[in-house]
Amino acid sequence: MDNKVIELIKKYPNDSELGNAIRRMYFSQSHNGEKIFESPDKGKTIYSRQSGETERTLVTNQMEIPF
């Protein structure tokens, strides 16, 4: 078993917390550096965040959005 997973199992004995930690690790490795663009209001407001992260920033320059 991967040593990182073993460390996470020891650090997070709660199954829910362990699952969250493993998902964060997976997404950070599989989607490394990808930006995600989200809009809660059908495009009026657009936010961006790094894949695997929850902190987002408001996009004020439409040139930042890849089409």
C-alpha positions, -999 to 999 in steps of 0.1 A, spaced: 0 0 0 12 35 -8 30 51 22 10 83 18 -22 64 22 -9 47 53 0 81 68 -35 94 60 -51 64 77 -31 70 108 -38 108 108 -76 105 100 -92 77 120 -127 90 111 -138 75 77 -154 107 65 -122 128 72 -101 100 56 -122 100 25 -119 137 21 -82 136 26 -78 108 0 -100 127 -25 -79 159 -21 -47 139 -26 -62 122 -57 -75 154 -73 -43 173 -66 -23 146 -84 -46 138 -113 -57 174 -121 -25 191 -112 -27 228 -118 -60 228 -138 -82 258 -132 -120 253 -128 -145 281 -137 -178 281 -119 -209 303 -121 -237 301 -95 -260 324 -114 -258 312 -151 -228 333 -161 -235 366 -145 -208 361 -119 -178 338 -126 -154 323 -101 -122 304 -106 -104 279 -84 -76 254 -87 -87 218 -91 -90 201 -57 -93 234 -38 -123 251 -23 -111 287 -21 -122 306 -52 -116 341 -66 -140 363 -86 -130 366 -123 -132 403 -132 -113 400 -166 -131 379 -192 -97 373 -209 -88 349 -180 -115 325 -192 -103 300 -218 -128 293 -246 
